[in-house]
Amino acid sequence: MQPGYPSQPPQQIDNNMTMSIVAIFLFWPLAIPAIINASKVNPLIQQGDYAGAQAAAAESKKWSKLALIIGLAWYGVVILCCLLGGLSSLAGNSSV
């Protein structure tokens, strides 16, 4: 750094903590690595390791997306099964 020039502010990297916390309510086994990686981002930025922070943020985003997709698909299957089970129950009772 040259004298007279202000130092550059650290890069802003989204740690995806919010998405990781939302994902824990949908499919917690994959949300745990997402939260662990999201919690690594800010300390790595403070240490000046922007590449490491970017990699941790990318890992957090990957695990969060996987947890969201699997969790939403699982809830969709459960709701579909409940609806079909209820409809079949109604159809079976109406013929009596």
C-alpha positions as CSV (number, residue, x, y, z in Angstrom):
1,M,0.0,0.0,0.0
2,Q,1.3,3.4,-0.9
3,P,1.2,6.3,1.6
4,G,-1.5,8.8,1.0
5,Y,-4.0,6.3,-0.4
6,P,-6.7,5.0,1.9
7,S,-6.9,1.2,2.4
8,Q,-9.6,-0.5,0.5
9,P,-12.6,-1.7,2.5
10,P,-12.9,-5.5,2.8
11,Q,-15.0,-7.2,0.1
12,Q,-18.6,-7.9,1.0
13,I,-19.3,-11.6,0.8
14,D,-22.7,-12.9,1.6
15,N,-22.4,-15.7,4.1
16,N,-25.8,-17.2,3.4
17,M,-26.6,-17.6,7.1
18,T,-30.3,-16.7,6.6
19,M,-30.8,-19.3,3.9
20,S,-29.0,-21.8,6.1
21,I,-31.2,-21.1,9.1
22,V,-34.3,-21.4,7.0
23,A,-33.0,-24.7,5.6
24,I,-32.6,-26.2,9.1
25,F,-36.4,-26.2,9.4
26,L,-36.9,-28.1,6.2
27,F,-34.1,-30.7,6.2
28,W,-31.7,-30.4,9.1
29,P,-29.0,-33.0,8.1
30,L,-27.9,-30.9,5.2
31,A,-28.5,-27.6,6.9
32,I,-25.9,-28.2,9.6
33,P,-22.9,-28.1,7.1
34,A,-24.4,-25.0,5.6
35,I,-24.5,-23.3,8.9
36,I,-21.0,-24.4,9.8
37,N,-19.6,-23.0,6.5
38,A,-21.7,-19.8,6.8
39,S,-20.1,-19.2,10.2
40,K,-16.6,-19.4,8.7
41,V,-17.1,-16.6,6.2
42,N,-16.8,-13.5,8.4
43,P,-13.7,-14.6,10.4
44,L,-12.0,-15.5,7.1
45,I,-12.8,-12.0,5.7
46,Q,-11.4,-10.4,8.9
47,Q,-8.2,-12.4,8.4
48,G,-7.9,-11.2,4.8
49,D,-8.5,-14.6,3.3
50,Y,-11.1,-13.6,0.7
51,A,-10.6,-16.7,-1.4
52,G,-11.3,-18.9,1.6
53,A,-14.3,-16.8,2.6
54,Q,-15.7,-17.1,-1.0
55,A,-15.2,-20.8,-0.9
56,A,-16.9,-21.2,2.4
57,A,-19.8,-19.0,1.2
58,A,-20.2,-21.2,-1.9
59,E,-20.2,-24.4,0.2
60,S,-22.8,-22.8,2.5
61,K,-25.0,-21.9,-0.5
62,K,-24.6,-25.4,-2.0
63,W,-25.7,-27.2,1.2
64,S,-28.5,-24.7,1.9
65,K,-29.9,-25.1,-1.6
66,L,-29.7,-28.9,-1.3
67,A,-31.5,-28.8,2.1
68,L,-34.2,-26.5,0.7
69,I,-34.8,-28.6,-2.4
70,I,-34.9,-31.9,-0.5
71,G,-37.0,-30.5,2.3
72,L,-39.6,-28.9,0.1
73,A,-39.8,-32.1,-2.1
74,W,-40.3,-34.2,1.1
75,Y,-43.0,-31.9,2.4
76,G,-44.7,-32.0,-1.0
77,V,-44.7,-35.8,-1.0
78,V,-46.1,-35.9,2.5
79,I,-48.9,-33.5,1.7
80,L,-49.7,-35.4,-1.5
81,C,-49.8,-38.7,0.4
82,C,-52.1,-37.1,3.0
83,L,-54.4,-35.7,0.4
84,L,-54.6,-38.9,-1.6
85,G,-55.1,-40.9,1.6
86,G,-57.9,-38.6,2.7
87,L,-59.5,-38.8,-0.7
88,S,-59.3,-42.6,-0.9
89,S,-60.8,-42.7,2.6
90,L,-63.7,-40.6,1.5
91,A,-64.2,-42.6,-1.6
92,G,-64.2,-45.8,0.4
93,N,-66.8,-44.5,2.9
94,S,-69.2,-43.1,0.4
95,S,-69.9,-46.5,-1.2
96,V,-71.3,-47.9,2.1
